Amino acid sequence: MKVVSFVRLHNRFILTLLLGAVFIWSLFSIKWNADLVHSGGIPTLLQIVDGLVQPDLSPEVLKLGFESAWITLAYAVVGMTLAVIYAFIVGILASGVLTSNKMTRIISKVFFRGILGFTRAIHELIWAWLFVAAIGLSPFAAIFALAIPYGGILGRIFADMLNDVSEEPIKALKSAGASKWQILIYGYLPLIWADMISYTMYRFECAIRSSAIMSFIGLGGLGYQIQLSLQDVKYDRVWAFVFFLIGLVIFVDIWSNFVRKALTERKRSSGFSPGWRSVSFTGLLVIGSWVYIHLAENAQFFELLSDKNLEAAKRFFGGLIGLTSEHPAFLDANNWAAALKLTLETLEMSIMAIGFATIAAFLTVVPAARTIANGQLTGAKKWYNWILYGVVRIFYIFSRSVPELVWAMMIIFIFKPGLLPGAIALALHNFGILGKLWAEVIEDMDSRPIRNLATAGASKIETLFYGILPYCIAEVSYVYPLPLGSYYADNDCRWICRCRRSGNGI
């Protein structure tokens, strides 16, 4: 046991050094000189801060903010409706539970998981640009751009849930002569439906931010208003619409908590509980969103199949795969060399961003834990701990609620275009994600070892390095392989950690 523990510690130390070296390597991709900042970068920063302190809350802006928030919410709801349908069908096929033999099971899993992998690998903004080029500036361009990648993400998780179901009840149904469909309906789905709903609601929270990004293609919503305000250099309006976006994310977070509680509780409460009222509200919201898209936005689904749109789509997607070009771009070696260079820069930017976010989260996570603020973990109650807790938690909510693209559009007014503005934008968003995740890990840890350290006379620094950090590193390493620099890491990390702590498998 001692040898195994030493090997694990040794490997962890080497991995830490390796990650640190990679982060330092990414820093050398930036030329750290005065040319990084615009000549008017500092005055612009002061104007942005002034707009943050004094946002434009005029009746005109408030009215526009509520209207744009509703458009953003409606797009997210409609997009997630299609995503759930796509994920449910393809996820079941990708799990292989309906196949009859081992060979067809392998073929089904490889083929449909490949489809899910392809659809979720492309960012929703890229999908939006593709659909706008193919079908024009239609609301369905944004809706499909949300539905496809989120359907791929949900479908992959649904397939994994089905594959992780315990074999005992499935064998019992098989021995009773149940068909494949009966086993699916009466065996698999009842065991995972609560986790499916829980993860879908987490994904919906993330879809709100993505819906705001969809607005940048010109279809209205909060992102569109933020973009127009930035073009007019009206930072007070920018922050007003950003606050609307933050409020919308918080609203959805609270609402989804009620929905998950109602749908996953083992014992139904008597009467029409607040949780079940939230479920009814969800149904009305889905219907209302579809009606709004159909009537107010005048989006006709069957118009997508018109001869004009089909011809445009054929021409566009044919061009993507080189059918309409004598010299396709993917056959040009220079294009591959440029793509490789851009891939390396993207990697450097991502590493730099996660490094900045990790350092910032590490420096702020301890006061952000509720068990530190109330003295449960340390045994010492200090009044100022609650103030620090509130301030840091507000920073976490603020940073992760604003999409990376919005951060980037503001930062580019301060720094010149390059890797650094993108890295800072990603770091600001993921700072809130990592900080909240780590704080929740600290809140759920056993307080007895920490209290023993404090009783033995350990200082706060010693308690942090010998008590809190070893536990946090072990827990966070469980979800570290997730793409923490991506747009969906927030909900993946929180959902997986909570499932693990509650004893539920994925």
Secondary structure, DSSP 8 states (H G I E B T S, - for coil): -HHHHHHHHHHHHHHHHHHHHHHHHHHTTS--SGGGB-TTHHHHHHHHHHHHHS----HHHHHHHHHHHHHHHHHHHHHHHHHHHHHHHHHHHHHTTT-SSHHHHHHHHHHHHHHHHHHHHS-HHHHHHHHHHHH-S-HHHHHHHHHHHHHHHHHHHHHHHHHTS-HHHHHHHHHTT--HHHHIIIIIHHHHHHHHHHHHHHHHHHHHHHHHHHGGGTT-SHHHHHHHHHHTT-HHHHHHHHHHHHHHHHHHHHHHHHHHHHHH-SS--SSS-HHHHHHHHHHHHHHHHHHHHHHTS---GGGGGSHHHHHHHHHHHHHHTTTT-SS-GGG-HHHHHHHHHHHHHHHHHHHHHHHHHHHHHHHHTGGG-HHHHTSTTTS---HHHHHHHHHHHHHHHHHHHS-HHHHHHHHTTTB-SSHHHHHHHHHHHHHHHHHHHHHHHHHTS-SHHHHHHHHTT--HHHHIIIIIHHHHHHHHTTTTTS-TTSTTHHHHHHHHHHHHHHT---
